[in-house]
Amino acid sequence: MICPFLKVNHLVQPIFTEPKKIATGEQFVIAAFAMAEQAYRETLEQTTLADILYNAFETKDIQQYNWNAHRR
């Protein structure tokens, strides 16, 4: 499912300022979309993907995400 509210804006920038703290690009994208879908289901609000990613990075959730749960 692709969330209808996906929109990239300036909030994505801070996520990439410290690349050593995040996983590989593929893992990051998988986690980001999983988190976006979960947030959408929980809140049913118009939230941008950038907001979710920024919040996940700031709270370190993205770094503790279970990468293996979403591997193909």
C-alpha positions as a printed Julia matrix, in Angstrom:
72×3 Matrix{Float64}:
  0.0     0.0    0.0
  1.27    3.45  -0.85
 -0.05    6.0    1.61
 -2.05    8.82   0.01
 -0.34   11.5    2.11
  3.25   10.99   1.0
  4.91   14.32   0.44
  8.6    15.15   0.64
  9.58   18.49   2.09
 12.44   20.23   3.88
 12.08   18.06   7.01
 13.79   15.13   5.26
 17.1    17.02   5.14
 18.12   16.54   8.83
 17.76   12.76   8.54
 20.7    12.53   6.17
 23.05   14.8    8.12
 24.4    11.93  10.24
 24.45    8.9    7.91
 26.5     6.76  10.3
 23.53    6.59  12.64
 21.12    5.01  10.16
 21.01    1.66   8.42
 21.48    0.95   4.72
 19.31    2.77   2.2
 17.13   -0.27   1.55
 16.55   -0.88   5.26
 15.83    2.79   5.83
 13.2     2.89   3.09
 11.53   -0.32   4.29
 11.39    0.98   7.85
 10.19    4.4    6.75
  7.26    3.02   4.76
  6.35    0.56   7.51
  6.37    3.38  10.05
  4.38    5.63   7.72
  1.74    2.98   7.2
  1.55    2.24  10.93
  1.22    5.94  11.79
 -1.44    6.38   9.14
 -3.47    3.47  10.52
 -3.1     4.66  14.12
 -3.89    8.33  13.62
 -5.81    8.51  10.35
 -4.56   12.08  10.1
 -2.92   13.85   7.2
  0.71   13.4    8.16
  3.57   13.72   5.71
  6.16   10.99   5.33
  8.79   13.61   6.04
  7.21   14.35   9.43
  7.19   10.66  10.32
 10.8    10.18   9.25
 11.95   13.27  11.11
 10.17   12.19  14.29
 11.5     8.64  13.99
 15.04    9.91  13.57
 14.76   12.35  16.46
 13.4     9.67  18.83
 15.88    7.05  17.57
 13.0     4.69  16.68
 14.42    4.18  13.21
 17.71    3.0   14.66
 16.02    0.39  16.86
 13.65   -0.86  14.17
 13.46   -4.62  13.63
 14.99   -4.79  10.15
 14.61   -8.57   9.8
 10.84   -8.44  10.2
 10.45   -6.74   6.84
 12.98   -8.57   4.71
 11.73  -10.39   1.64
